[in-house]
Amino acid sequence: MDQKIRVIVAKPGLDGHDRGAKVVARALRDAGMEVIYTGLRQTPEMIAEAALQEDVDVVGLSILSGAHMALTPRLLELMKKNGQSHVKVFIGGIIPDEDLQSLKEMGVTGVYGPGASTEDIIRDVRLSVAG
């Protein structure tokens, strides 16, 4: 791949636990991607603006708070308004099985729970951007 895949890893909402986000960010970086970590307590507006400014291919959200069904649609709506419908959105965290289908229908590319393999995440990010 000529162009490096650009990824933002973000922690939306009030959740203060970011170990998983940092592990994934490091794995993506070690796999040759450009990774921007936004830090804790980001709003969907802040994440969408950062994604626009950084011209990313992928946004990775880490959500452990249970607010994924409120934060994700708002982020997707803002990104669509910004003309970023091509940007792939991945979510990691505590996501109940009953929400998976709704998230996919909203436009989320991949959802990963605790213990997900970083190799799987790297593969899925690469495939989503390539195809």
QUIFENNOR-V969658 format. One record per helix or strand. SS is the DSSP state (h for helix, s for strand). FROM is the first residue (numbers start at 1). TO is the last residue. Records with the same first field share a line. If there is no record, write none. Layout:
SS->FROM-TO ; FROM-TO
This chain:
s->6-10 ; 12-12 ; 34-37 ; 42-42 ; 58-63 ; 88-93 ; 110-112
h->19-30 ; 44-54 ; 68-81 ; 97-106 ; 118-130
